[in-house]
Amino acid sequence: MSATHIDPQIAYTMVKDHKAILVDVREAEEFSVQHIANAHSMPLSQLGDIIEQLVISDDQDVVIHCRMGPRGDKAAAIFIAHGIDEARIYNIAGGITSWAQDGLPVIEG
């Protein structure tokens, strides 16, 4: 059980086109330093307790990211355990680090 790893540019397009929601599973301190616009901050350490707060429409997938990728895989398992179809879950390969290296927009501070 894991998410499909996708390129940051594909994730960007999915989110921009409203085909997916973006979930940042880094801790709050990391999110406050740098994050992607419109990302839902849902720290991995709390995800199991707060996952029900996330509203996912039937026509949207879930794109997860962390700093480099491994926490995203752990988060995917939590989403799957909470009934989200594995085929609808994606993890950004390389996390926000790859996203920023690809020149995609981030919010600092």
TORKOL-4160 file (C-alpha; in steps of 0.2 Angstrom, whole numbers, padded with zeros to 4 digits, m for minus):
109
<pt num="1" X="0000" Y="0000" Z="0000"/>
<pt num="2" X="0008" Y="0016" Z="m0006"/>
<pt num="3" X="0005" Y="0031" Z="m0017"/>
<pt num="4" X="0010" Y="0033" Z="m0035"/>
<pt num="5" X="0025" Y="0044" Z="m0036"/>
<pt num="6" X="0023" Y="0058" Z="m0048"/>
<pt num="7" X="0034" Y="0072" Z="m0055"/>
<pt num="8" X="0031" Y="0089" Z="m0047"/>
<pt num="9" X="0026" Y="0097" Z="m0063"/>
<pt num="10" X="0012" Y="0084" Z="m0065"/>
<pt num="11" X="0007" Y="0087" Z="m0047"/>
<pt num="12" X="0006" Y="0106" Z="m0050"/>
<pt num="13" X="m0005" Y="0104" Z="m0065"/>
<pt num="14" X="m0017" Y="0092" Z="m0056"/>
<pt num="15" X="m0019" Y="0105" Z="m0042"/>
<pt num="16" X="m0020" Y="0120" Z="m0053"/>
<pt num="17" X="m0033" Y="0111" Z="m0063"/>
<pt num="18" X="m0043" Y="0107" Z="m0047"/>
<pt num="19" X="m0041" Y="0088" Z="m0051"/>
<pt num="20" X="m0032" Y="0085" Z="m0034"/>
<pt num="21" X="m0031" Y="0093" Z="m0017"/>
<pt num="22" X="m0013" Y="0095" Z="m0010"/>
<pt num="23" X="m0009" Y="0089" Z="0007"/>
<pt num="24" X="0007" Y="0094" Z="0016"/>
<pt num="25" X="0012" Y="0081" Z="0029"/>
<pt num="26" X="0027" Y="0090" Z="0036"/>
<pt num="27" X="0026" Y="0097" Z="0054"/>
<pt num="28" X="0019" Y="0114" Z="0057"/>
<pt num="29" X="0036" Y="0122" Z="0059"/>
<pt num="30" X="0042" Y="0116" Z="0042"/>
<pt num="31" X="0026" Y="0122" Z="0034"/>
<pt num="32" X="0028" Y="0140" Z="0042"/>
<pt num="33" X="0045" Y="0142" Z="0034"/>
<pt num="34" X="0040" Y="0137" Z="0016"/>
<pt num="35" X="0025" Y="0129" Z="0009"/>
<pt num="36" X="0015" Y="0127" Z="m0007"/>
<pt num="37" X="0000" Y="0139" Z="m0010"/>
<pt num="38" X="m0017" Y="0131" Z="m0006"/>
<pt num="39" X="m0009" Y="0116" Z="0002"/>
<pt num="40" X="m0018" Y="0108" Z="0017"/>
<pt num="41" X="m0006" Y="0107" Z="0032"/>
<pt num="42" X="m0009" Y="0090" Z="0040"/>
<pt num="43" X="0006" Y="0085" Z="0049"/>
<pt num="44" X="0010" Y="0066" Z="0048"/>
<pt num="45" X="0011" Y="0065" Z="0067"/>
<pt num="46" X="m0007" Y="0071" Z="0068"/>
<pt num="47" X="m0014" Y="0064" Z="0052"/>
<pt num="48" X="m0023" Y="0049" Z="0059"/>
<pt num="49" X="m0033" Y="0061" Z="0071"/>
<pt num="50" X="m0037" Y="0075" Z="0059"/>
<pt num="51" X="m0039" Y="0066" Z="0042"/>
<pt num="52" X="m0058" Y="0067" Z="0043"/>
<pt num="53" X="m0057" Y="0086" Z="0043"/>
<pt num="54" X="m0051" Y="0085" Z="0025"/>
<pt num="55" X="m0065" Y="0087" Z="0012"/>
<pt num="56" X="m0061" Y="0077" Z="m0004"/>
<pt num="57" X="m0074" Y="0078" Z="m0018"/>
<pt num="58" X="m0077" Y="0062" Z="m0028"/>
<pt num="59" X="m0069" Y="0069" Z="m0043"/>
<pt num="60" X="m0053" Y="0074" Z="m0035"/>
<pt num="61" X="m0037" Y="0064" Z="m0031"/>
<pt num="62" X="m0025" Y="0067" Z="m0016"/>
<pt num="63" X="m0008" Y="0074" Z="m0019"/>
<pt num="64" X="0004" Y="0072" Z="m0004"/>
<pt num="65" X="0020" Y="0080" Z="m0001"/>
<pt num="66" X="0033" Y="0081" Z="0013"/>
<pt num="67" X="0051" Y="0088" Z="0012"/>
<pt num="68" X="0059" Y="0073" Z="0002"/>
<pt num="69" X="0046" Y="0060" Z="0000"/>
<pt num="70" X="0047" Y="0046" Z="0013"/>
<pt num="71" X="0034" Y="0054" Z="0025"/>
<pt num="72" X="0022" Y="0055" Z="0010"/>
<pt num="73" X="0023" Y="0036" Z="0008"/>
<pt num="74" X="0018" Y="0034" Z="0027"/>
<pt num="75" X="0004" Y="0047" Z="0025"/>
<pt num="76" X="m0002" Y="0037" Z="0009"/>
<pt num="77" X="m0004" Y="0022" Z="0020"/>
<pt num="78" X="m0015" Y="0032" Z="0033"/>
<pt num="79" X="m0026" Y="0039" Z="0019"/>
<pt num="80" X="m0028" Y="0021" Z="0012"/>
<pt num="81" X="m0032" Y="0015" Z="0030"/>
<pt num="82" X="m0046" Y="0028" Z="0031"/>
<pt num="83" X="m0054" Y="0022" Z="0015"/>
<pt num="84" X="m0047" Y="0033" Z="0001"/>
<pt num="85" X="m0044" Y="0022" Z="m0014"/>
<pt num="86" X="m0025" Y="0019" Z="m0017"/>
<pt num="87" X="m0027" Y="0023" Z="m0035"/>
<pt num="88" X="m0032" Y="0041" Z="m0030"/>
<pt num="89" X="m0017" Y="0045" Z="m0020"/>
<pt num="90" X="m0001" Y="0052" Z="m0027"/>
<pt num="91" X="0016" Y="0057" Z="m0018"/>
<pt num="92" X="0027" Y="0071" Z="m0026"/>
<pt num="93" X="0043" Y="0063" Z="m0029"/>
<pt num="94" X="0057" Y="0072" Z="m0020"/>
<pt num="95" X="0044" Y="0082" Z="m0010"/>
<pt num="96" X="0044" Y="0101" Z="m0009"/>
<pt num="97" X="0062" Y="0100" Z="m0012"/>
<pt num="98" X="0060" Y="0094" Z="m0029"/>
<pt num="99" X="0045" Y="0106" Z="m0032"/>
<pt num="100" X="0056" Y="0121" Z="m0028"/>
<pt num="101" X="0071" Y="0114" Z="m0038"/>
<pt num="102" X="0059" Y="0113" Z="m0053"/>
<pt num="103" X="0055" Y="0132" Z="m0051"/>
<pt num="104" X="0037" Y="0129" Z="m0046"/>
<pt num="105" X="0030" Y="0142" Z="m0034"/>
<pt num="106" X="0032" Y="0141" Z="m0015"/>
<pt num="107" X="0028" Y="0154" Z="m0002"/>
<pt num="108" X="0042" Y="0158" Z="0010"/>
<pt num="109" X="0039" Y="0162" Z="0028"/>
